[in-house]
Amino acid sequence: MKLLLHFVLLYCVIAGCQSFAVAQTAKSSISEINVYTTAVERFTKVNKKHRIFGDVSSAKTDKTDLWKEFKSEKQLEDTGDGENLNQTATVWTKQGKVIAAKFNFTSPSGDWNHFINYYFRENGSLAKIDAQLNTFEGNVSVVRQRYYNSTGRLIKSTKTFRDLETHKPRKSADFMDNPIPVYLKVSDLPFHQLL
């Protein structure tokens, strides 16, 4: 009986140490991801050289997405007809590799906007998603962060609610969600063939 008790105790200690090690690894990975994505965000703010893409298919018909590259924001705006360009993206590269893609998804009526920033590692894998869904339904901003390891596994996810007008935190909200498209690799981006 004493031997069994020692065995159980030893097992608990080993399992506890492994859980602690896994937790520490995830924590350090998240902090490393935050350091990396902060640097990438800084790069996007100071680097004016970026590429602009938009889906020119109509949102009112059953057409499949038709992504096109634009030379400027003005050219993108001039192409909009109220039914198209409900998906746009701005992409930054460093040394020829995509490091950030900032999307804006919206409805033709404009009653919601989903701003989603994707941060990619040098090897093309997704590191983090920062998303903010602003919707008049529920008068709420839903702010989400998702962290991914280099193999594409989700390691942490957060979600907070804010009042759309006052920006004050809310505990919950009733709204129609718009799921976050997940592009685990640069090659998964819907306009990858244009890069």
Residue pairs with C-beta under 8 A, 6 or more apart in sequence:
26 155
26 156
29 147
29 149
29 155
30 147
30 155
30 156
33 119
33 127
33 128
33 147
34 128
36 119
36 121
36 127
37 119
37 127
37 128
37 130
40 92
40 99
40 100
40 119
41 100
41 117
41 119
43 92
43 94
43 99
43 100
44 50
44 92
44 100
44 102
47 92
49 92
50 90
50 91
50 92
51 69
51 90
51 91
51 93
51 195
52 69
52 70
52 71
52 72
52 73
52 76
52 88
52 89
52 90
52 91
53 67
53 68
53 69
53 70
53 88
53 89
53 90
53 91
53 191
53 194
54 67
54 68
54 70
54 76
54 79
54 84
54 85
54 87
54 88
54 89
55 65
55 66
55 67
55 68
55 84
55 85
55 86
55 87
55 88
55 190
56 66
56 67
56 68
56 79
56 84
56 85
57 63
57 64
57 65
57 66
57 84
58 83
58 84
59 83
59 84
59 86
59 107
59 108
60 83
60 108
65 87
65 190
67 87
67 190
67 191
67 194
68 79
68 194
69 191
69 194
70 76
70 79
76 85
76 88
79 85
82 108
83 108
86 105
86 106
86 107
86 108
87 103
87 104
87 105
87 190
88 103
88 104
89 101
89 102
89 103
89 104
89 189
89 191
90 101
90 102
91 98
91 100
91 101
91 102
91 189
91 195
92 98
92 99
92 100
92 101
93 99
97 120
97 122
97 124
97 186
98 120
98 124
98 186
98 189
98 195
99 119
99 120
99 122
100 117
100 118
100 119
100 120
101 117
101 118
101 120
101 183
101 189
102 115
102 116
102 117
102 118
103 114
103 115
103 116
103 117
103 118
103 181
104 113
104 114
104 115
104 116
105 113
105 114
105 116
105 178
105 181
106 112
106 113
106 114
111 135
111 136
111 137
112 133
112 134
112 135
112 136
112 137
112 176
112 178
113 133
113 134
113 135
114 131
114 132
114 133
114 134
114 178
114 180
115 131
115 132
115 133
115 134
116 129
116 130
116 131
116 132
116 180
116 181
117 129
117 130
117 131
118 126
118 128
118 129
118 183
119 126
119 127
119 128
119 129
119 130
120 126
120 127
120 185
120 186
121 127
121 150
123 150
124 185
124 186
124 187
125 148
125 150
125 151
125 152
125 184
125 185
126 148
126 152
126 182
126 183
126 184
126 185
127 147
127 148
128 145
128 146
128 147
128 148
129 144
129 145
129 146
129 148
129 180
129 182
130 144
130 145
131 142
131 143
131 144
131 145
131 146
131 180
132 141
132 142
132 143
132 144
133 141
133 142
133 144
133 175
133 177
133 178
134 140
134 141
134 164
135 141
135 142
135 164
135 175
135 176
135 178
136 164
137 175
137 176
138 173
138 174
138 175
139 163
139 164
139 165
140 161
140 162
140 163
140 164
140 170
140 173
140 175
141 161
141 162
141 163
141 164
141 167
142 159
142 160
142 161
142 173
142 175
142 177
143 159
143 160
143 161
143 162
144 157
144 158
144 159
144 160
144 180
145 156
145 157
145 158
146 154
146 156
146 157
146 158
146 180
146 182
147 154
147 155
147 156
147 157
148 154
148 155
148 184
149 155
152 184
152 185
160 169
161 169
161 170
161 171
161 172
161 173
162 168
162 169
162 170
163 169
163 170
183 189
183 190
186 192
186 195
189 195
